[in-house]
Amino acid sequence: MKAMDRRTVLRAGAGAGLAAGLWAPAGRATAAARPAAPKDPDWGALKKALGGRLFRPGDPGFWPLNLPSNHLYANRIPAGIAYPRTAGEVTATVLWAAANKVSPVPRSGGHNYAGYSTTNGGLLVHLGGMRKVTRNGTTVTVEAGARNADVYAALKDTDLLLPGGRCPDVGVSGLVLGGGIGLATRAYGLSCDSLTDTTVVTGEGYTARCNDNSNAELFWACRGGAGGNFGINTSFTFDLHRVRQATAWYDLSWDWKDAAPALKRLAELIADPRYRKNLTCQFGLRTSGETRVYAQGLFFGSEQTLRKLVTLLRPGRSLTGAAGIWECMHRFYETSSGDPYLSSSIVAGQDLGAPLVDELVDSLGSWKSASPASRATVSFFAMGGEDTALRPADTAYVHRDATFIVDLATYWSDTDPSWVADANRHRLQGLYRVLSKTLGTDAYQNFPDPGLSNWQTAYYGRDNYKKLQRVKRTVDPDRLFTYPQGIVPTP
Ligand SMILES: Cc1cc2nc3c(=O)[nH]c(=O)nc-3n(C[C@H](O)[C@H](O)[C@H](O)COP(=O)(O)OP(=O)(O)OC[C@H]3O[C@@H](n4cnc5c(N)ncnc54)[C@H](O)[C@@H]3O)c2cc1C
């Protein structure tokens, strides 16, 4: 890969800016030559640059735009919300933020677990006005605010797949920048593996077009280096996968009494090398609702063969069917509840052994709900298929030897008192200890845990984190974009 140098960024930036007629003729402010910060931010100037689409606390429209998916962070109040509708307006917003020393925080779908697209006193850059999805033959270009559901709407009548996640409201930006796993990953790789091009307005205010030949290191970083680190990506282009094989889906559940044997049989089937690339699976346990143990996924083959595999699992309830790829993906779309929650993740590099299954079932079986709305879920995303085709250093997404990604979460209600959250946090930590003792502490950057102390190596591995730090130094040395687990530039 060609190394990124600052001149390449500059050239790409000047070209893109001029083409759009948005580049300041006098040259834009660099870190060294930025005007001194005014005493009070010039909100009027930003409002003008955005054609009026700036919302301050108290303005109509401010509160709905501010509400994140995880209500645990709903009380964070930005000083303003910018609502750009073009890449040029994103550039104007970033330059304004740098000049006025107001920290910009991009938000696409707003589904970050840890509230990293919220801010107290900063500038929320809400990308909801940029949701266009344009297919061009076997590629698709997606604007920064597009959600999984927008991609579905654009591609559902084709057999061309962009492997995405399970929640229709999750933003493609956040998903792809952190990797992107879902029910097609074992067959077609991560979302970021299909990315061929992206445009970033960097922390220095330059527009950088990134692909394998241009700004290659920033392109590398945009495939797993997580959102909010280098600037604001305004668009993404992906290669699509033509799905020629038959596709079948399954949806299984078991009673609690059968949890341990069911999980052991599932783990064996998923690890079987014959099914690593044609059988996908998310399975897990829930402490509430009718279904306590479930497994859902796709099989790239006939429904008849799938049924034989399903029979081996001896489910209590079993549904299967055959459908086009997008109908299958859509079938398992799941929106978030809107409740506050806490979550931890583990990226496992080994199979799920019988002793651990027993421990997990014991721990979750004894979970005591602190309030009627309190609940816990442990979800396993099977990995180890096409996601392992690339090596850890090929992209910033490092977890190429993963067998499972585990997501542990606990939810409660907006109206529960704070002790309920504390009790749930305590129980979640206990559950995490049980699993991490055997599976280790590597974690998925798209399921961030603000309590994780070794997040740099857990999310990125030592070498990839160092490289991310170098990229950060090149494109955002002053840390205009920053959050508690944000990449820190090499000194
Ligand atoms: C209900 C639910 C289901 C999920 N399902 C899956 C799943 O199936 N697979 C999976 O892999 N993940 C899944 N996730 C996790 C999800 O992929 C991440 O939370 C993702 O980062 C969310 O993206 P977003 O754009 O919605 O979030 P946001 O909160 O808007 O953004 C996430 C991060 O990226 C930054 N950011 C946003 N837009 C940009 C941009 N244009 N340029 C630069 N930085 C930006 C934000 O500042 C923030 O730091 C799920 C999350 C939830 C809540």
The ligand as an SDF file (V2000), in Angstrom:
LIG
                    3D

 53 58  0  0  0  0  0  0  0  0999 V2000
  -29.5110   -1.9760   18.2110 C   0  0  0  0  0  0  0  0  0  0  0  0
  -28.0980   -2.0920   17.6990 C   0  0  0  0  0  0  0  0  0  0  0  0
  -27.7870   -3.1090   16.8250 C   0  0  0  0  0  0  0  0  0  0  0  0
  -26.4800   -3.2360   16.3380 C   0  0  0  0  0  0  0  0  0  0  0  0
  -26.1940   -4.2510   15.4750 N   0  0  0  0  0  0  0  0  0  0  0  0
  -24.9460   -4.3710   14.9890 C   0  0  0  0  0  0  0  0  0  0  0  0
  -24.6060   -5.4020   14.0770 C   0  0  0  0  0  0  0  0  0  0  0  0
  -25.4330   -6.2270   13.7060 O   0  0  0  0  0  0  0  0  0  0  0  0
  -23.3350   -5.4510   13.6140 N   0  0  0  0  0  0  0  0  0  0  0  0
  -22.3750   -4.5400   14.0000 C   0  0  0  0  0  0  0  0  0  0  0  0
  -21.2340   -4.6410   13.5440 O   0  0  0  0  0  0  0  0  0  0  0  0
  -22.6730   -3.5730   14.8620 N   0  0  0  0  0  0  0  0  0  0  0  0
  -23.9250   -3.4540   15.3510 C   0  0  0  0  0  0  0  0  0  0  0  0
  -24.2090   -2.4590   16.2360 N   0  0  0  0  0  0  0  0  0  0  0  0
  -23.1390   -1.5530   16.6290 C   0  0  0  0  0  0  0  0  0  0  0  0
  -22.9910   -0.4660   15.5940 C   0  0  0  0  0  0  0  0  0  0  0  0
  -22.3640   -0.9640   14.4350 O   0  0  0  0  0  0  0  0  0  0  0  0
  -22.0950    0.6280   16.1310 C   0  0  0  0  0  0  0  0  0  0  0  0
  -22.6710    1.1360   17.3000 O   0  0  0  0  0  0  0  0  0  0  0  0
  -21.9260    1.7280   15.1070 C   0  0  0  0  0  0  0  0  0  0  0  0
  -20.7890    2.4780   15.4230 O   0  0  0  0  0  0  0  0  0  0  0  0
  -23.1410    2.6070   15.0610 C   0  0  0  0  0  0  0  0  0  0  0  0
  -23.0630    3.4610   13.9750 O   0  0  0  0  0  0  0  0  0  0  0  0
  -24.0030    4.7330   13.9340 P   0  0  0  0  0  0  0  0  0  0  0  0
  -23.6100    5.5220   12.7530 O   0  0  0  0  0  0  0  0  0  0  0  0
  -25.4220    4.3340   14.0770 O   0  0  0  0  0  0  0  0  0  0  0  0
  -23.6180    5.4270   15.2930 O   0  0  0  0  0  0  0  0  0  0  0  0
  -23.1030    6.8680   15.7050 P   0  0  0  0  0  0  0  0  0  0  0  0
  -23.3200    6.8820   17.1670 O   0  0  0  0  0  0  0  0  0  0  0  0
  -23.7520    7.9230   14.8930 O   0  0  0  0  0  0  0  0  0  0  0  0
  -21.5680    6.8330   15.3400 O   0  0  0  0  0  0  0  0  0  0  0  0
  -20.6690    5.9050   15.8810 C   0  0  0  0  0  0  0  0  0  0  0  0
  -19.2750    6.5420   15.9950 C   0  0  0  0  0  0  0  0  0  0  0  0
  -18.8360    6.9580   14.7110 O   0  0  0  0  0  0  0  0  0  0  0  0
  -18.6960    8.3770   14.6450 C   0  0  0  0  0  0  0  0  0  0  0  0
  -19.2400    8.7670   13.3500 N   0  0  0  0  0  0  0  0  0  0  0  0
  -20.5300    8.7080   12.9280 C   0  0  0  0  0  0  0  0  0  0  0  0
  -20.6250    9.1030   11.6600 N   0  0  0  0  0  0  0  0  0  0  0  0
  -19.3760    9.4070   11.2530 C   0  0  0  0  0  0  0  0  0  0  0  0
  -18.8290    9.8610   10.0260 C   0  0  0  0  0  0  0  0  0  0  0  0
  -19.6070   10.0770    8.9620 N   0  0  0  0  0  0  0  0  0  0  0  0
  -17.5040   10.0770    9.9560 N   0  0  0  0  0  0  0  0  0  0  0  0
  -16.6950    9.8520   11.0230 C   0  0  0  0  0  0  0  0  0  0  0  0
  -17.1590    9.4300   12.2200 N   0  0  0  0  0  0  0  0  0  0  0  0
  -18.4840    9.1980   12.3140 C   0  0  0  0  0  0  0  0  0  0  0  0
  -19.4470    8.9210   15.8410 C   0  0  0  0  0  0  0  0  0  0  0  0
  -18.9140   10.1490   16.2950 O   0  0  0  0  0  0  0  0  0  0  0  0
  -19.2500    7.8020   16.8520 C   0  0  0  0  0  0  0  0  0  0  0  0
  -17.9830    7.9000   17.4460 O   0  0  0  0  0  0  0  0  0  0  0  0
  -25.4960   -2.3200   16.7450 C   0  0  0  0  0  0  0  0  0  0  0  0
  -25.8120   -1.2940   17.6380 C   0  0  0  0  0  0  0  0  0  0  0  0
  -27.1060   -1.1810   18.1200 C   0  0  0  0  0  0  0  0  0  0  0  0
  -27.4320   -0.0930   19.1020 C   0  0  0  0  0  0  0  0  0  0  0  0
  1  2  1  0
  2  3  1  0
  2 52  2  0
  3  4  2  0
  4  5  1  0
  4 50  1  0
  5  6  2  0
  6  7  1  0
  6 13  1  0
  7  8  2  0
  7  9  1  0
  9 10  1  0
 10 11  2  0
 10 12  1  0
 12 13  2  0
 13 14  1  0
 14 15  1  0
 14 50  1  0
 15 16  1  0
 16 17  1  0
 16 18  1  0
 18 19  1  0
 18 20  1  0
 20 21  1  0
 20 22  1  0
 22 23  1  0
 23 24  1  0
 24 25  2  0
 24 26  1  0
 24 27  1  0
 27 28  1  0
 28 29  2  0
 28 30  1  0
 28 31  1  0
 31 32  1  0
 32 33  1  0
 33 34  1  0
 33 48  1  0
 34 35  1  0
 35 36  1  0
 35 46  1  0
 36 37  1  0
 36 45  1  0
 37 38  2  0
 38 39  1  0
 39 40  1  0
 39 45  2  0
 40 41  1  0
 40 42  2  0
 42 43  1  0
 43 44  2  0
 44 45  1  0
 46 47  1  0
 46 48  1  0
 48 49  1  0
 50 51  2  0
 51 52  1  0
 52 53  1  0
M  END
$$$$
